[in-house]
Amino acid sequence: MQRLEVDGRMVKAVAPAPEDLIVSKLARLDDKDKAFVEAYHNARPLDIALIEERIAATDLDPAVAALAVAYVRGLARS
């Protein structure tokens, strides 16, 4: 988090960690989210262990979490 002055006002800038953004995409796993995750992984390989930790730290339905983990592990193998 960072505070910046914009047009004479102080605003708070918040930028999520890339891994958190990836986990939010994995929670949905629709086609456009898969495309985003794959493009990100191709540009900057994901830390699969960290992504799995972040998934485990969420309150996702266990079946959805299992699908997300399986999907991201599949990316690591390709």
Biopython code that builds the backbone (N, CA, C, O; Angstrom):
import numpy as np
from Bio.PDB.StructureBuilder import StructureBuilder

atoms = [
    (1, "MET", "N", (0.843, -1.165, 0.000)),
    (1, "MET", "CA", (0.000, 0.000, 0.000)),
    (1, "MET", "C", (0.892, 1.233, 0.000)),
    (1, "MET", "O", (1.919, 1.283, 0.677)),
    (2, "GLN", "N", (0.478, 2.208, -0.765)),
    (2, "GLN", "CA", (1.227, 3.453, -0.860)),
    (2, "GLN", "C", (0.245, 4.615, -0.885)),
    (2, "GLN", "O", (-0.834, 4.517, -1.470)),
    (3, "ARG", "N", (0.619, 5.695, -0.258)),
    (3, "ARG", "CA", (-0.196, 6.911, -0.302)),
    (3, "ARG", "C", (0.412, 7.860, -1.324)),
    (3, "ARG", "O", (1.623, 8.078, -1.347)),
    (4, "LEU", "N", (-0.449, 8.421, -2.170)),
    (4, "LEU", "CA", (-0.026, 9.336, -3.223)),
    (4, "LEU", "C", (-0.908, 10.565, -3.224)),
    (4, "LEU", "O", (-2.074, 10.508, -2.832)),
    (5, "GLU", "N", (-0.344, 11.679, -3.668)),
    (5, "GLU", "CA", (-1.159, 12.875, -3.835)),
    (5, "GLU", "C", (-1.647, 12.914, -5.276)),
    (5, "GLU", "O", (-0.857, 12.837, -6.217)),
    (6, "VAL", "N", (-2.956, 13.034, -5.431)),
    (6, "VAL", "CA", (-3.580, 13.106, -6.752)),
    (6, "VAL", "C", (-4.557, 14.272, -6.724)),
    (6, "VAL", "O", (-5.513, 14.279, -5.949)),
    (7, "ASP", "N", (-4.303, 15.254, -7.578)),
    (7, "ASP", "CA", (-5.165, 16.436, -7.663)),
    (7, "ASP", "C", (-5.406, 17.078, -6.299)),
    (7, "ASP", "O", (-6.524, 17.484, -5.979)),
    (8, "GLY", "N", (-4.350, 17.161, -5.508)),
    (8, "GLY", "CA", (-4.449, 17.820, -4.212)),
    (8, "GLY", "C", (-5.046, 16.971, -3.105)),
    (8, "GLY", "O", (-5.233, 17.449, -1.986)),
    (9, "ARG", "N", (-5.342, 15.734, -3.402)),
    (9, "ARG", "CA", (-5.895, 14.828, -2.375)),
    (9, "ARG", "C", (-4.943, 13.668, -2.160)),
    (9, "ARG", "O", (-4.247, 13.250, -3.085)),
    (10, "MET", "N", (-4.910, 13.152, -0.952)),
    (10, "MET", "CA", (-4.108, 11.964, -0.660)),
    (10, "MET", "C", (-4.983, 10.738, -0.919)),
    (10, "MET", "O", (-6.095, 10.631, -0.402)),
    (11, "VAL", "N", (-4.470, 9.836, -1.714)),
    (11, "VAL", "CA", (-5.184, 8.592, -2.005)),
    (11, "VAL", "C", (-4.297, 7.419, -1.648)),
    (11, "VAL", "O", (-3.073, 7.535, -1.598)),
    (12, "LYS", "N", (-4.924, 6.308, -1.404)),
    (12, "LYS", "CA", (-4.223, 5.092, -1.055)),
    (12, "LYS", "C", (-4.210, 4.187, -2.283)),
    (12, "LYS", "O", (-5.264, 3.884, -2.842)),
    (13, "ALA", "N", (-3.024, 3.754, -2.704)),
    (13, "ALA", "CA", (-2.893, 2.844, -3.838)),
    (13, "ALA", "C", (-2.611, 1.446, -3.303)),
    (13, "ALA", "O", (-1.699, 1.241, -2.503)),
    (14, "VAL", "N", (-3.402, 0.507, -3.755)),
    (14, "VAL", "CA", (-3.239, -0.877, -3.332)),
    (14, "VAL", "C", (-3.074, -1.737, -4.574)),
    (14, "VAL", "O", (-3.885, -1.665, -5.497)),
    (15, "ALA", "N", (-2.036, -2.541, -4.598)),
    (15, "ALA", "CA", (-1.803, -3.433, -5.729)),
    (15, "ALA", "C", (-1.642, -4.849, -5.184)),
    (15, "ALA", "O", (-0.729, -5.112, -4.400)),
    (16, "PRO", "N", (-2.522, -5.762, -5.595)),
    (16, "PRO", "CA", (-2.389, -7.132, -5.100)),
    (16, "PRO", "C", (-1.132, -7.794, -5.655)),
    (16, "PRO", "O", (-0.650, -7.442, -6.732)),
    (17, "ALA", "N", (-0.620, -8.741, -4.912)),
    (17, "ALA", "CA", (0.506, -9.529, -5.398)),
    (17, "ALA", "C", (0.045, -10.331, -6.612)),
    (17, "ALA", "O", (-1.105, -10.766, -6.662)),
    (18, "PRO", "N", (0.922, -10.531, -7.584)),
    (18, "PRO", "CA", (0.520, -11.309, -8.765)),
    (18, "PRO", "C", (-0.052, -12.678, -8.406)),
    (18, "PRO", "O", (-0.990, -13.153, -9.047)),
    (19, "GLU", "N", (0.515, -13.305, -7.385)),
    (19, "GLU", "CA", (0.027, -14.632, -6.992)),
    (19, "GLU", "C", (-1.421, -14.577, -6.505)),
    (19, "GLU", "O", (-2.196, -15.502, -6.747)),
    (20, "ASP", "N", (-1.780, -13.498, -5.822)),
    (20, "ASP", "CA", (-3.156, -13.357, -5.349)),
    (20, "ASP", "C", (-4.115, -13.166, -6.519)),
    (20, "ASP", "O", (-5.229, -13.691, -6.513)),
    (21, "LEU", "N", (-3.678, -12.419, -7.510)),
    (21, "LEU", "CA", (-4.488, -12.240, -8.712)),
    (21, "LEU", "C", (-4.670, -13.578, -9.436)),
    (21, "LEU", "O", (-5.766, -13.889, -9.903)),
    (22, "ILE", "N", (-3.608, -14.355, -9.526)),
    (22, "ILE", "CA", (-3.681, -15.668, -10.170)),
    (22, "ILE", "C", (-4.663, -16.562, -9.420)),
    (22, "ILE", "O", (-5.473, -17.245, -10.046)),
    (23, "VAL", "N", (-4.604, -16.568, -8.101)),
    (23, "VAL", "CA", (-5.519, -17.398, -7.313)),
    (23, "VAL", "C", (-6.969, -16.978, -7.550)),
    (23, "VAL", "O", (-7.853, -17.831, -7.631)),
    (24, "SER", "N", (-7.218, -15.684, -7.661)),
    (24, "SER", "CA", (-8.593, -15.241, -7.924)),
    (24, "SER", "C", (-9.060, -15.733, -9.286)),
    (24, "SER", "O", (-10.233, -16.066, -9.455)),
    (25, "LYS", "N", (-8.164, -15.784, -10.249)),
    (25, "LYS", "CA", (-8.513, -16.310, -11.578)),
    (25, "LYS", "C", (-8.752, -17.810, -11.508)),
    (25, "LYS", "O", (-9.671, -18.326, -12.145)),
    (26, "LEU", "N", (-7.931, -18.510, -10.739)),
    (26, "LEU", "CA", (-8.076, -19.962, -10.609)),
    (26, "LEU", "C", (-9.364, -20.346, -9.893)),
    (26, "LEU", "O", (-9.892, -21.438, -10.106)),
    (27, "ALA", "N", (-9.866, -19.465, -9.056)),
    (27, "ALA", "CA", (-11.111, -19.751, -8.340)),
    (27, "ALA", "C", (-12.295, -19.829, -9.302)),
    (27, "ALA", "O", (-13.272, -20.525, -9.029)),
    (28, "ARG", "N", (-12.210, -19.118, -10.425)),
    (28, "ARG", "CA", (-13.301, -19.130, -11.416)),
    (28, "ARG", "C", (-13.060, -20.171, -12.500)),
    (28, "ARG", "O", (-13.968, -20.913, -12.873)),
    (29, "LEU", "N", (-11.851, -20.218, -12.994)),
    (29, "LEU", "CA", (-11.449, -21.151, -14.052)),
    (29, "LEU", "C", (-12.334, -21.109, -15.297)),
    (29, "LEU", "O", (-12.562, -22.143, -15.925)),
    (30, "ASP", "N", (-12.834, -19.929, -15.658)),
    (30, "ASP", "CA", (-13.530, -19.866, -16.944)),
    (30, "ASP", "C", (-12.473, -19.663, -18.028)),
    (30, "ASP", "O", (-11.299, -19.463, -17.716)),
    (31, "ASP", "N", (-12.875, -19.711, -19.283)),
    (31, "ASP", "CA", (-11.912, -19.696, -20.386)),
    (31, "ASP", "C", (-11.030, -18.460, -20.399)),
    (31, "ASP", "O", (-9.828, -18.566, -20.643)),
    (32, "LYS", "N", (-11.607, -17.279, -20.140)),
    (32, "LYS", "CA", (-10.773, -16.076, -20.180)),
    (32, "LYS", "C", (-9.802, -16.035, -19.002)),
    (32, "LYS", "O", (-8.696, -15.510, -19.132)),
    (33, "ASP", "N", (-10.200, -16.580, -17.863)),
    (33, "ASP", "CA", (-9.287, -16.631, -16.723)),
    (33, "ASP", "C", (-8.164, -17.627, -16.976)),
    (33, "ASP", "O", (-7.014, -17.365, -16.625)),
    (34, "LYS", "N", (-8.481, -18.759, -17.577)),
    (34, "LYS", "CA", (-7.440, -19.730, -17.944)),
    (34, "LYS", "C", (-6.454, -19.099, -18.920)),
    (34, "LYS", "O", (-5.244, -19.277, -18.786)),
    (35, "ALA", "N", (-6.967, -18.366, -19.894)),
    (35, "ALA", "CA", (-6.092, -17.717, -20.874)),
    (35, "ALA", "C", (-5.160, -16.722, -20.183)),
    (35, "ALA", "O", (-3.978, -16.641, -20.519)),
    (36, "PHE", "N", (-5.689, -15.968, -19.221)),
    (36, "PHE", "CA", (-4.861, -15.013, -18.477)),
    (36, "PHE", "C", (-3.763, -15.742, -17.705)),
    (36, "PHE", "O", (-2.595, -15.359, -17.775)),
    (37, "VAL", "N", (-4.134, -16.787, -16.973)),
    (37, "VAL", "CA", (-3.166, -17.530, -16.161)),
    (37, "VAL", "C", (-2.094, -18.160, -17.054)),
    (37, "VAL", "O", (-0.909, -18.114, -16.724)),
    (38, "GLU", "N", (-2.498, -18.736, -18.161)),
    (38, "GLU", "CA", (-1.537, -19.349, -19.080)),
    (38, "GLU", "C", (-0.594, -18.310, -19.672)),
    (38, "GLU", "O", (0.609, -18.554, -19.766)),
    (39, "ALA", "N", (-1.121, -17.157, -20.071)),
    (39, "ALA", "CA", (-0.280, -16.097, -20.625)),
    (39, "ALA", "C", (0.706, -15.596, -19.570)),
    (39, "ALA", "O", (1.879, -15.375, -19.868)),
    (40, "TYR", "N", (0.236, -15.421, -18.358)),
    (40, "TYR", "CA", (1.123, -14.978, -17.284)),
    (40, "TYR", "C", (2.225, -16.011, -17.065)),
    (40, "TYR", "O", (3.403, -15.667, -16.969)),
    (41, "HIS", "N", (1.827, -17.277, -16.986)),
    (41, "HIS", "CA", (2.789, -18.363, -16.743)),
    (41, "HIS", "C", (3.825, -18.439, -17.863)),
    (41, "HIS", "O", (4.999, -18.700, -17.600)),
    (42, "ASN", "N", (3.407, -18.215, -19.098)),
    (42, "ASN", "CA", (4.347, -18.243, -20.219)),
    (42, "ASN", "C", (5.326, -17.079, -20.160)),
    (42, "ASN", "O", (6.483, -17.220, -20.555)),
    (43, "ALA", "N", (4.874, -15.939, -19.675)),
    (43, "ALA", "CA", (5.731, -14.761, -19.575)),
    (43, "ALA", "C", (6.624, -14.798, -18.339)),
    (43, "ALA", "O", (7.776, -14.367, -18.368)),
    (44, "ARG", "N", (6.064, -15.320, -17.261)),
    (44, "ARG", "CA", (6.784, -15.359, -15.977)),
    (44, "ARG", "C", (6.309, -16.605, -15.243)),
    (44, "ARG", "O", (5.251, -16.588, -14.614)),
    (45, "PRO", "N", (7.086, -17.693, -15.318)),
    (45, "PRO", "CA", (6.630, -18.953, -14.720)),
    (45, "PRO", "C", (6.169, -18.794, -13.269)),
    (45, "PRO", "O", (6.816, -18.142, -12.450)),
    (46, "LEU", "N", (5.043, -19.408, -12.995)),
    (46, "LEU", "CA", (4.450, -19.334, -11.662)),
    (46, "LEU", "C", (5.241, -20.146, -10.656)),
    (46, "LEU", "O", (5.827, -21.174, -10.996)),
    (47, "ASP", "N", (5.255, -19.685, -9.427)),
    (47, "ASP", "CA", (5.780, -20.452, -8.304)),
    (47, "ASP", "C", (4.621, -21.333, -7.839)),
    (47, "ASP", "O", (3.771, -20.904, -7.060)),
    (48, "ILE", "N", (4.604, -22.565, -8.328)),
    (48, "ILE", "CA", (3.464, -23.455, -8.106)),
    (48, "ILE", "C", (3.236, -23.706, -6.615)),
    (48, "ILE", "O", (2.093, -23.709, -6.158)),
    (49, "ALA", "N", (4.300, -23.915, -5.859)),
    (49, "ALA", "CA", (4.149, -24.162, -4.419)),
    (49, "ALA", "C", (3.494, -22.966, -3.730)),
    (49, "ALA", "O", (2.633, -23.142, -2.868)),
    (50, "LEU", "N", (3.897, -21.758, -4.103)),
    (50, "LEU", "CA", (3.304, -20.556, -3.507)),
    (50, "LEU", "C", (1.830, -20.424, -3.904)),
    (50, "LEU", "O", (0.990, -20.080, -3.072)),
    (51, "ILE", "N", (1.522, -20.694, -5.159)),
    (51, "ILE", "CA", (0.126, -20.632, -5.604)),
    (51, "ILE", "C", (-0.710, -21.644, -4.821)),
    (51, "ILE", "O", (-1.817, -21.329, -4.384)),
    (52, "GLU", "N", (-0.187, -22.850, -4.642)),
    (52, "GLU", "CA", (-0.922, -23.861, -3.864)),
    (52, "GLU", "C", (-1.125, -23.410, -2.424)),
    (52, "GLU", "O", (-2.190, -23.637, -1.851)),
    (53, "GLU", "N", (-0.118, -22.774, -1.829)),
    (53, "GLU", "CA", (-0.264, -22.249, -0.463)),
    (53, "GLU", "C", (-1.366, -21.198, -0.404)),
    (53, "GLU", "O", (-2.184, -21.192, 0.516)),
    (54, "ARG", "N", (-1.377, -20.317, -1.389)),
    (54, "ARG", "CA", (-2.389, -19.261, -1.417)),
    (54, "ARG", "C", (-3.783, -19.846, -1.617)),
    (54, "ARG", "O", (-4.746, -19.367, -1.018)),
    (55, "ILE", "N", (-3.899, -20.875, -2.451)),
    (55, "ILE", "CA", (-5.198, -21.536, -2.633)),
    (55, "ILE", "C", (-5.660, -22.144, -1.315)),
    (55, "ILE", "O", (-6.824, -22.015, -0.936)),
    (56, "ALA", "N", (-4.735, -22.810, -0.618)),
    (56, "ALA", "CA", (-5.073, -23.449, 0.664)),
    (56, "ALA", "C", (-5.503, -22.427, 1.713)),
    (56, "ALA", "O", (-6.267, -22.753, 2.621)),
    (57, "ALA", "N", (-5.018, -21.200, 1.593)),
    (57, "ALA", "CA", (-5.346, -20.153, 2.572)),
    (57, "ALA", "C", (-6.702, -19.505, 2.308)),
    (57, "ALA", "O", (-7.155, -18.679, 3.101)),
    (58, "THR", "N", (-7.356, -19.871, 1.203)),
    (58, "THR", "CA", (-8.661, -19.296, 0.890)),
    (58, "THR", "C", (-9.770, -20.137, 1.499)),
    (58, "THR", "O", (-9.524, -21.197, 2.075)),
    (59, "ASP", "N", (-10.997, -19.645, 1.361)),
    (59, "ASP", "CA", (-12.145, -20.422, 1.813)),
    (59, "ASP", "C", (-12.901, -21.011, 0.623)),
    (59, "ASP", "O", (-14.119, -21.185, 0.668)),
    (60, "LEU", "N", (-12.155, -21.313, -0.441)),
    (60, "LEU", "CA", (-12.778, -21.929, -1.610)),
    (60, "LEU", "C", (-13.398, -23.264, -1.243)),
    (60, "LEU", "O", (-12.918, -23.973, -0.358)),
    (61, "ASP", "N", (-14.461, -23.586, -1.934)),
    (61, "ASP", "CA", (-15.036, -24.919, -1.806)),
    (61, "ASP", "C", (-13.913, -25.921, -2.092)),
    (61, "ASP", "O", (-13.163, -25.729, -3.049)),
    (62, "PRO", "N", (-13.776, -26.978, -1.295)),
    (62, "PRO", "CA", (-12.682, -27.932, -1.496)),
    (62, "PRO", "C", (-12.623, -28.516, -2.913)),
    (62, "PRO", "O", (-11.533, -28.764, -3.427)),
    (63, "ALA", "N", (-13.762, -28.735, -3.542)),
    (63, "ALA", "CA", (-13.767, -29.267, -4.910)),
    (63, "ALA", "C", (-13.191, -28.238, -5.889)),
    (63, "ALA", "O", (-12.450, -28.601, -6.803)),
    (64, "VAL", "N", (-13.525, -26.970, -5.704)),
    (64, "VAL", "CA", (-13.006, -25.902, -6.565)),
    (64, "VAL", "C", (-11.504, -25.754, -6.335)),
    (64, "VAL", "O", (-10.738, -25.606, -7.287)),
    (65, "ALA", "N", (-11.086, -25.794, -5.072)),
    (65, "ALA", "CA", (-9.662, -25.689, -4.751)),
    (65, "ALA", "C", (-8.884, -26.836, -5.386)),
    (65, "ALA", "O", (-7.790, -26.626, -5.910)),
    (66, "ALA", "N", (-9.433, -28.035, -5.346)),
    (66, "ALA", "CA", (-8.764, -29.195, -5.945)),
    (66, "ALA", "C", (-8.623, -29.018, -7.455)),
    (66, "ALA", "O", (-7.581, -29.347, -8.022)),
    (67, "LEU", "N", (-9.661, -28.501, -8.108)),
    (67, "LEU", "CA", (-9.580, -28.241, -9.548)),
    (67, "LEU", "C", (-8.520, -27.189, -9.856)),
    (67, "LEU", "O", (-7.767, -27.327, -10.821)),
    (68, "ALA", "N", (-8.459, -26.151, -9.048)),
    (68, "ALA", "CA", (-7.479, -25.087, -9.253)),
    (68, "ALA", "C", (-6.056, -25.618, -9.095)),
    (68, "ALA", "O", (-5.177, -25.300, -9.896)),
    (69, "VAL", "N", (-5.835, -26.419, -8.072)),
    (69, "VAL", "CA", (-4.506, -27.004, -7.857)),
    (69, "VAL", "C", (-4.141, -27.925, -9.017)),
    (69, "VAL", "O", (-3.015, -27.876, -9.513)),
    (70, "ALA", "N", (-5.068, -28.752, -9.447)),
    (70, "ALA", "CA", (-4.802, -29.659, -10.566)),
    (70, "ALA", "C", (-4.472, -28.855, -11.828)),
    (70, "ALA", "O", (-3.564, -29.217, -12.577)),
    (71, "TYR", "N", (-5.194, -27.789, -12.057)),
    (71, "TYR", "CA", (-4.960, -26.967, -13.238)),
    (71, "TYR", "C", (-3.572, -26.343, -13.207)),
    (71, "TYR", "O", (-2.841, -26.407, -14.196)),
    (72, "VAL", "N", (-3.207, -25.749, -12.094)),
    (72, "VAL", "CA", (-1.910, -25.073, -12.007)),
    (72, "VAL", "C", (-0.767, -26.090, -12.055)),
    (72, "VAL", "O", (0.292, -25.795, -12.608)),
    (73, "ARG", "N", (-0.960, -27.257, -11.496)),
    (73, "ARG", "CA", (0.065, -28.300, -11.608)),
    (73, "ARG", "C", (0.235, -28.738, -13.053)),
    (73, "ARG", "O", (1.344, -29.044, -13.489)),
    (74, "GLY", "N", (-0.864, -28.767, -13.792)),
    (74, "GLY", "CA", (-0.791, -29.097, -15.210)),
    (74, "GLY", "C", (0.019, -28.071, -15.987)),
    (74, "GLY", "O", (0.735, -28.423, -16.924)),
    (75, "LEU", "N", (-0.089, -26.810, -15.605)),
    (75, "LEU", "CA", (0.722, -25.778, -16.249)),
    (75, "LEU", "C", (2.199, -26.011, -16.006)),
    (75, "LEU", "O", (3.025, -25.787, -16.891)),
    (76, "ALA", "N", (2.527, -26.457, -14.818)),
    (76, "ALA", "CA", (3.923, -26.680, -14.462)),
    (76, "ALA", "C", (4.532, -27.819, -15.278)),
    (76, "ALA", "O", (5.725, -27.812, -15.581)),
    (77, "ARG", "N", (3.699, -28.792, -15.628)),
    (77, "ARG", "CA", (4.195, -29.940, -16.401)),
    (77, "ARG", "C", (4.359, -29.617, -17.883)),
    (77, "ARG", "O", (5.112, -30.283, -18.593)),
    (78, "SER", "N", (3.653, -28.596, -18.336)),
    (78, "SER", "CA", (3.717, -28.305, -19.781)),
    (78, "SER", "C", (4.824, -27.352, -20.136)),
    (78, "SER", "O", (4.998, -27.017, -21.307)),
]
sb = StructureBuilder()
sb.init_structure("model")
sb.init_model(0)
sb.init_chain("A")
sb.init_seg("    ")
for serial, (resi, resn, name, xyz) in enumerate(atoms, 1):
    if name == "N":
        sb.init_residue(resn, " ", resi, " ")
    sb.init_atom(name, np.array(xyz, "f"), 0.0, 1.0, " ", f" {name:<3s}", serial, name[0])
structure = sb.get_structure()
